[in-house]
Amino acid sequence: MNILISTLKEELTTSKKLEAKYLQQLALLPQGSFIIRKRGDKQYGYLTRRHGNKVIQEYLGSLSEQQINDYQEKTRRKKNYKQQLKTIRNQIKILTRALRGNTK
């Protein structure tokens, strides 16, 4: 029984470290949704996010294809980190319940 409890504690510790890592990675990525608007031959980028009840659009300027691809990649990474964070938080919740009363 002690082996099972120690394994669960170890898994909980690992899960909490992963949660911190994902939160740190999310903080480095741009906040909000990336939007491209076309006017003529140029493409202009915006980051749209909420600030309280307001929706704020941050103008990024005229963007090259490389810059657009870079922002789209960051958006994909952010979505992936959020999915992984949701999974790991669910795992932490389950492990905490399993260890209730045996956290010494």
C-alpha positions in Angstrom: 0.0 0.0 0.0 2.9 2.4 0.8 4.3 1.8 -2.7 1.0 2.9 -4.3 0.7 6.0 -2.2 4.3 7.0 -2.9 3.8 6.5 -6.6 0.7 8.6 -6.5 2.5 11.4 -4.6 5.3 11.3 -7.1 2.9 11.5 -10.0 1.1 14.5 -8.2 4.5 16.3 -7.8 5.3 15.7 -11.5 1.9 16.9 -12.6 2.2 20.1 -10.5 5.6 20.8 -12.1 4.1 20.3 -15.6 1.3 22.7 -14.7 3.8 25.4 -13.7 5.7 24.8 -16.9 2.6 25.2 -19.1 1.6 28.3 -17.3 5.1 29.8 -17.8 5.0 28.9 -21.5 1.5 30.5 -21.9 2.7 33.7 -20.3 5.4 34.0 -23.0 2.9 33.8 -25.8 0.8 36.7 -27.1 -2.6 37.1 -25.3 -5.7 37.1 -27.4 -6.7 36.0 -30.9 -4.7 36.8 -33.9 -6.7 38.3 -36.8 -5.5 39.3 -40.3 -7.3 42.1 -42.2 -6.5 42.7 -45.9 -6.6 46.1 -47.5 -5.5 46.2 -51.1 -2.3 44.1 -51.4 -1.3 44.5 -47.7 -2.1 42.4 -44.7 -2.5 43.9 -41.3 -2.4 42.0 -38.0 -4.4 42.6 -34.9 -4.5 40.8 -31.5 -8.0 40.8 -30.1 -8.5 40.2 -26.3 -10.9 41.0 -23.5 -10.0 43.5 -20.8 -12.9 43.3 -18.3 -16.0 43.9 -20.3 -14.2 45.6 -23.2 -12.8 44.0 -26.3 -9.5 45.4 -27.2 -7.8 45.2 -30.6 -4.1 45.8 -30.6 -2.8 46.9 -34.0 0.3 45.0 -35.0 0.9 46.8 -38.4 1.5 45.6 -41.9 2.8 42.0 -41.7 4.9 39.9 -44.0 4.0 36.2 -44.7 6.8 35.1 -42.3 5.4 37.3 -39.5 1.8 36.0 -40.1 3.1 32.4 -40.0 4.9 33.2 -36.8 1.8 34.5 -35.1 -0.3 31.6 -36.4 2.3 29.1 -35.0 2.2 30.9 -31.6 -1.6 30.7 -31.6 -1.4 27.0 -32.3 1.1 26.5 -29.5 -1.1 28.5 -27.1 -4.1 26.3 -27.9 -2.1 23.2 -27.4 -0.7 24.4 -24.0 -4.3 25.3 -22.9 -5.5 21.8 -23.8 -2.6 20.2 -22.0 -3.1 22.4 -19.0 -6.8 21.4 -18.8 -5.8 17.7 -18.9 -3.0 18.1 -16.3 -5.4 20.1 -13.9 -7.9 17.3 -14.2 -5.2 14.8 -13.4 -4.1 16.8 -10.3 -7.7 16.9 -9.1 -8.0 13.1 -9.4 -4.6 12.4 -7.7 -5.5 14.8 -4.9 -8.7 13.0 -4.3 -7.0 9.6 -4.4 -4.4 10.8 -1.8 -6.9 12.5 0.5 -5.8 11.8 4.0 -2.5 10.2 2.9 -0.4 13.2 2.0 2.2 12.8 4.9 
